[in-house]
């Protein structure tokens, strides 16, 4: 049963109630005025979009072959309490392509150049989704002094391929690797895993791992294998928590892999807590 609006605003006509709600909505969204610009990072330019004011700034890194379009619902909310920036990696969205093969190390180096050239003072809170999680882990381990905290959203973990190979077997794993290496972004995924594994842990850096409660698994995979893969993914998420002595895990019960798409409020709450902790 849906309550009639005049139950809550008994002295207002329905048209007045609607108008009031529209005004409230406009006021709530009025603080989101993003600015996009291309920033030279040494031979090519990356597109960065920022909104809001305050420190620490929050920097959002997208999943494999994805530009920054998924982050808008989170950006609108986070811009209300601090500065938030998302960007397109080289060759994605509005960013220029770069020479050389993309890897997590290349992404980390370019992010460091981008933050400096764009005048985004650190330390920053880094938020990485999926493959973007590998990038921010590597950045945080190599630029600890410029990192206020790390939030991983259903992130890849360096041992994912090893665990998958044990479940899938040689033939299926070969096919999987062939598909991964042909990703539209051209990322050398295997090399990226190795780079992040070699970087070590985050020591006591604040870390929150957000794990999707509804894993997205291909429907054509055998059910038992699918269940083992899901279990392996959950185990890898727990391993991520252990990368910092300050690591904690949050389960996004209503989300698939793109948690920022399905539950932007949850992601915003996690970011808010880390920002507030950094300010104290």
N, C-alpha and C positions, 0 to 999 in steps of 0.2 A: 504494500500500500504506500503511495506517495502522498506526503502531506501537502496540502494546499499552501502556497506561499503566504497567503493572508493570515494563516494561523500564527506565523511568526511576526508579521507586520500588519496587525489588524486594522490600522488606521490608513493604510496605503492602498491605493488601487493596484491591480495586478500590473498595469503598465508602469507604474511608479516603482514597483518592486524590481521589475526587469531592468529598468533604467539604473536603479541603485546598484544592482549586481554587476551591470556592465561597467559602471564607474569604478567599483571596487576591483574588478578584474583588471581594468586599465591601469589603476594605481599600482596593483601588485606587479604588473609586467613592465611598468614604466621605467624601472631601473636598468633594464637590459638594453643597452645601446652598444652593440658590438662594433669594433673597428677592425677591419681586415687590411693587411698590408703585406707586400712582398719585401723580404729582408735578405740582403746579400750575406751568404755564409762562406764566401770564398769561391768565386767562379760560377755559382748558381744561386738562385733565390728560392727561399721557402716562404710559403704563405702562412701567416699567423693571425689568429683572430682573438682579440682580447676584449673583456668587458669588466666593469666594476672597479672598485678601488680597495686598497688595503693590503696588508702583509700578514703572513706570507702569501705570495702569489701561488696559485694552483695551476699546474701544467698538465694537460691531458694528452695522452698518446694512444692512437687508435690501433685496432687489430690489423692483421695482415691484409694488404691490398685495399685498405679502407681509408678514405679521407676523413675530415673532421665532422661530417654531417651528423653522425650519431650522437654527438655531445650536446646539441642545442638544448634539450630539456634540462640537462644538468647545469649547463652554463647559465641559463636563465635564473636558476635557483641560487647557485653559488655566487653569482655576481652581486647578489643582495648583501653579502657579508664580507667579501674579499675580492681581490683581482683574480680573474680566471682566464686562462689562455689555452686554446687548442691550436694545432697546426697540422699541415699536410706534409708528410715526409716527401723526400725527393721523388719526383715523377708521379705523384698523386695529387688529385684535386687541382688547385691552382699553382702548385709548386713546380719549379723547373726540374727537369731530369738532371741527374749527376753522372759523372764518369765513374766507371768501376761498378762492381757488383754490390748491391745492397746487403748489408749484414747488420746485426745488432751493434757491432762496434762502430760501423759507419753512422748508424742512426744516433748513437750516443755522442759521437764527436760532433755531428751536425747540430744536435740539440744544444750542446754546450756553446757552440758558436752562435746559434740562433738567440739564445737567452742573453748572451753578452751584447750582440749587435742590436737586439731589440730593446735593450736597456731594462731588462727584467731582473731586478736585483734579487739575490738569494739571501738566505736559503729558501728554497721553494718546496712545496708539496707536490710530489710526482704521482700521477695516476695513470696506470697502464692497463689497457684491455687486451687480453689474449696475447698475440705476438708483441704488442706494445708493452706488455708486462716484462718481457725479456729485456727490452730496451731500457726501461726505467730502472730495472734491477742493476744492469750493467752501469748505467750512469751513476746511480747512487753509490755503488761500490767504488767507482773511480773518482767521484766528486762528492765525497761524503760531507765536506765542509759547505757545499752549496745545496745540501738536501736537508729539509726539515722533517721529512717523513715520506713514506712510500705506501701507496694503496694499489693493490693488484686486483683486477676484476676478471675473474675466471681466467687467470693467466696461464700461459704455457709455463712448464717447469723443465729445467735442463735434462731430466731423465725421462721425459715423456716418450721419446722414441725408443729408448732401451726397453721400457716397460711394455710398449705396444708390440715390439718385436717378439717378446716372450709369449704374448697372447695370440698374435696373428699368424706366426710362422713365417718362413722365409719367402714363400711366393707372394702372399698377400702383403707382406711388409715391403717387398720390392716394388709392388704396384703403388703402395701408399707413398713411398719415397719419390717415385717418379712423378706422382701427382703434386706432391709438396714442392718439388723443385721447379715445377712448371707454373707456380703461382703467378698471377698477373703482375705483381710488384717486382718479380724477379729476385726475391730475397733468397740467399743461400741459407736455408733453414738449418741444415746440419751444422754448418760453420757457426751460426748464431748460437745454437745450443752449446757448442764447445766453448765459445767465448764467454758465455755467462757462467758456465760451470767452472771455468778456470779463474773467474774473478773472485770467488769465495763468498763469504756471507756478509751481512750488513751490521755485524756486531750488535750494538744496542740501539740502532736507529729505529724510531717508531715505524711499525709495519702493520697494516691491516690487509688481510686476504679475504676478499669477497668471493664466495663460491656460489655458482648457480645451483639452485635446488632442483632444476629440471634439465638434466644434461641433454643436449641435442646430438643424438646418435642416428646414423643412417638407418632407415627402416629395413633395408635389404640385408643387413648383417644378421647372422644367426643369433637367436635370442640369448643363448648362453654366452656366446662371445661378446655380445653387446653388454650384458650384465658385468662381465669381467672387465671390459674396457671402462665402464662407468665406475666400477670399484677402483680401478687403477687410477682414474682421473681424480677421484676423491682422495686417494692416498697421496697423490702428487700435490694436491692442494694443502694437505697437512704438512708435507715436507716444506712447502713454501713458507708456512708459518714459522718453521724452525730456523729460517735464515736469519732471524733476529731474536735476541733475547727478550725483546719487547713485542714480539709478534702475537697477533690475535686473529681469529677467524670469525667471519660473519656469513651465515648461510642466507642467500636470497631465495626464499622458499617459492616465490611465485615467478621466478625468472628462468629463461633459457640462457644461452651463452651470452647474449647481449644484455647484460643486466642493466646497463645505463639506458637501454631502450625500454625494458619491461618494468623496472622499478627505479626511476630516476630519483625518487624521494629518498629511498634507502641509500643510494650512492651519495646523495647530497648530505644526508645525516652523518655518514661516515667521514666525509670530507670536513664537515663543520666541526666535528669532535677533534679531528687532527689539527685543524687550524687553531681552534681555541686552546688546545694543549700547547701548541708552539708559541702562542702569545703569552702564556703564563710563565 
